[in-house]
């Protein structure tokens, strides 16, 4: 509360709004931002998260893109801050896979149905927000940012989604438990909400590692010369890491995270399976609340 008081003292236009008790049918975040949006007066609404670090001109950059692209909804995929081994392992893998599912070019093409956004920084024209029902229309959606983007694009409005590198950064999780719970909540839906798509993702993550392990075993077992085994192993492992490094670089992650690739792929497969199991059981848990799956998403408590 002290931090909030200091923030309001420093910036006179900042107000703290206390949200009432969570109504049935709402996800907590959706209700909180809806209450805030109802108080806002300007023509554009900027939604952002508490863990986001904004560049000096992040809002201005978003507005400029809106005018240049004639877009009604603008969102950035923030540059990810990773400090622990598990963040460096899992988060780049997840974002690389998301990039393959939600290509910026496809999302930004008005002729394609693909739609996505990131609620860590989302700017939307107020009249469009109101016309599409705002967060009240997606009250029970756990993936509210993607749901809002889909709703806006389906209505014929222009959306723009791009990299936030140099504009906005975020460290999403401060503990392994929080990271696991977060991706357990979202990952299955993000990757298609379909058992077949989930299986393909797990195969894509795990099978190359199994093949690498098998190849190394063969090289050592089938070679009568230990030097050949060592050289062959270095080449095989090096090739796998080189391919992962290229994937990281394409998605604007530093190449030095390459060494975390194998544990990252395994964690990704595990988190995706855990997310699938949660959806199959019908209940998602996030920040002390339970949300049913496959319904309006109403909070149980």
N, C-alpha and C positions, 0 to 999 in steps of 0.2 A: 504493500500500500504506500510505503514511503516513496518508492520509485515512481508510482503513479502521481503522487502529489508533486514531486519535483518536476515531472514531465508537464503537468498542467500549469505549474508556475512558470516554467520556461517558455511554454508555447500557450499563449492565452486562449487560442481557439480550441484547444484540446479539452474535451469533457469526458468524464467517466459516467457511463450510463449503466445502472444496475438492471440486469434483466430479471423479470419475474420468474417464478417457478416454471420449470419446463412443462409445457402442456403435453398431453398424450398425442402421439403421432409425430413428434418432432425429435430430430437429432439435436443435441445440445448446441453445437457450433452453428447450425442453420438457424436456430431460434435466436441466438445471440446477435448474429449479423443482421438478421431481419429486423430486430428491435433497433439496432443502430441505423439501418437504412431508413427506417421510418422517421428518424430524427434528422436525417441529412437534408440539406436544402438545395444543394448545387445540382447542376445538370449532369455531372458524372459521379459515379460511385466507385471508390477504390477500396477493395477488400484485401487485407493482408493479415499475416499471422504474427504472433508475438515473437517467434524465433527468427524472424526475417531481418536481415541487415540490408538496408536500402543504400544504393549509391546516391551521390549528391543530387542527381537529377532523374531519379527513377520515375517519378510521376510525370515529369515533363517529357521524358523519353516515351512513355506509354501514350501520352496525349499526342505527341508528334506522329507516332506510328498510326494512331487512330485517324488523324487527318490525312496522312499520306496514303494510307491503304483504304480509306473510306470505310473503316471498320467500326462496328458498334460494341464489340467486346474484344479486349486485348489482354493477353496473359503471357507471362514469362515462366519458363522452367528455370528456377533459380540455380545458380552455381552452388554446388553442394560442398559444405565444409565437412571434412572427415578427419577425426583426430585419433580415434581408437582403431585397433586392428579390425574389429568387426564392422565398423563403419566403412573403413577402406576396402573391406572385402565385399560386403553385400550391396552397399548403395550404388557403386558404379555399375555392377552387374544389372541391378534392377533398372537403372536409368537407361542403360544401353538397350535392354530388351524393350522398354517403353518406347524408345526412339524407333524401334523396328515396327512397333504396333501403331504408333501415332506419329507418323512422319509429319514434320512441320509443313512440308509442301502440300501434302494431302489435306491436312486440316485447314490450311489457308486457301485451298482451292474451292470456290463456291460451287463448282460443278460436282464435287465429291461429297459423300455423306460423312466422311470421317470428321469427328469433332472431339476436341479435348481442350482442357485448360488446367491451370494449376492455381488452387485457391491461396497459395502463398503470396501471389500478387495477381489480382484480377481487377481490371478496370472495365466498367460497363456504363453505357449511356443510360441515364436514369429512366427516360421514357421507354426504352426497350426493356429494361428491368421490370418496370411496372406492367408493361403490356404482356409480358410473359409470366406474370404472377410472382416474380422474384423468388426468394427462398421459400415462400409459403407454398409455391407450386411443387417444390422438391423437398418438402419439410422432412420426410423420413429417409432421404437418400444419404447413405454413408459417403459416397463419392459425389458430393454436391457440386464440386467444380466441373467435373465431366458432365454431370447431368444438366447443369445450367448451360454449358456450351452446346450440348446436343439440342436442347430446347430452343436456344437462340438461333442456331444455324438452321434447324428444321423449319423455323418460321420465316426463313428467307433473309435473315440479317447476315452481315459479313462478320466473321471472326478472324482474329489473327493470333497465332501462338508461335513463340520463338524462344531461342536461348536467352537466358538472363545473364550470361557471362558479361561482367563489367557493369551490370545494371543492378543486380540484386543477388544476395547470397543467403544461404540458410544452413543451419545445422539442425537437422530434424530431430535427432534423438541423442539423449545424454547417457543412456544405459542400454545394455544388451536387451534387457527385458522390455523396455519401451520400444526399441526398434523391432523386436520380434512381434510384439503385440500389434504395432502399427501396420506392419506388412501382412501379418496374419489377417487383419481386418480387411485390407484393401486388395491384396495381390491377385486373388483368384478372379475378382471382378475386372481388375485392370487388364488381365491377360486373356480376357474373352468370356469369362463366366460360363465356361463350357468344359466338360471333362476331357473331350478330345483335344482342345487347345491346351489345356493344362498338361496332359500327357506329352504332347509334342514339345512343350517348353522344358519339361523335366528331362526328356530324352536329349534335347539339344544341349542342356547343361551338363548332364552326367555322362552320357555315352562317350563323348570325346576323351574324357578323363579315364574312363574304364579302358578304352582302346589304347590310350597312351600307357597306362599301367601294364596292359597285356603285352604291348609291343616291347616295352622295356624288359619285361620278364623273359620274353622270347630271345631278345638280344643277348641277355646275360646267360640264359640257359643253353642257347644254341651255338654260342661262340666258344671256341676252345681257347681264345686269346682274350684275357681280361682287358687289354688295351682297346681292342675292337669294341668290347662291351661298353667301356667308359665313353669312348668317342661317340658311339651310336646313341647312347642314352642322352648325352649332352645335346646332340643334334635333334633328337626327338622332342626332348623337353624344351629346348630352345625354340623349336618351330611352333610348338603350342603357345608359348609365351609371346612370341612375335605376333602371332595371329590375334591374341588377346590385346596386345599393345596397340595394334592397328585399330581394333574396335574401340578402345578407350580414346584414342586420338581423334577418331571420327566423331566421337560424341563429346569432345572438348574436356576430357578428363586427363590429368597428367600421366605421362607414360610410366612414372615411377610407381604407380599403383599396380603395375603388371604382376609383381610378385605376390599379390594378394588374390590373384585370379582363381586358382584352384579352390582355396577355401571359400571364396565368394560364390563360385558356381555351385558348390555343394550346399552352402547356406541358402542360396536362392531356391534350389530344388526342395530343400526341407521346408522353407517358409511357404512356398507355393502349395506343397502338399498339406501343411498345417492349415493354410487358408481354405483350401478345398474342403478339408474335414470339418472346419467350423461352419462353412456354408451348408454342408450336408446335415450337420446336427441342427441347423436352423437358428443358431444364436451367435451373435458377434459381441465381444466385450471390448469396450474402449473407455478408459478413464473412469472406471467405476460404474459404468452403466451397461446394461444389456440391451441389444437391439435385435429384434427378430429379422430373419432373412426371408426374402421373397414376399414380403408384405409391404405395407406402406412405410415400414421402418420405424414404427412407433416405439418410443422408449418404454421399457417395462417398468422402470423405476427411476 
